[in-house]
Amino acid sequence: MNFATRLIRDERGQDLAEYAIALAVITIAVIAAVQLVGTRVTTLWNQAATTLQNAAS
């Protein structure tokens, strides 16, 4: 059995790679969610500020 075949069949460290991929996917999802929520919160604050300015004048 040559080196490449042994390397392909060797499963040591496979769990670590799977956990790393799962962590990367979760991280990307969290970043996307935070950006989306941040945008919506900014919009709400701007609407509130506009409403208050209109009420004051």
Summary of the structure (lengths in Angstrom):
residues: 57
radius of gyration: 24.8
end to end distance: 83.6
largest distance: 83.6
contacts: 98
relative contact order: 0.06
helix: 88%
strand: 0%
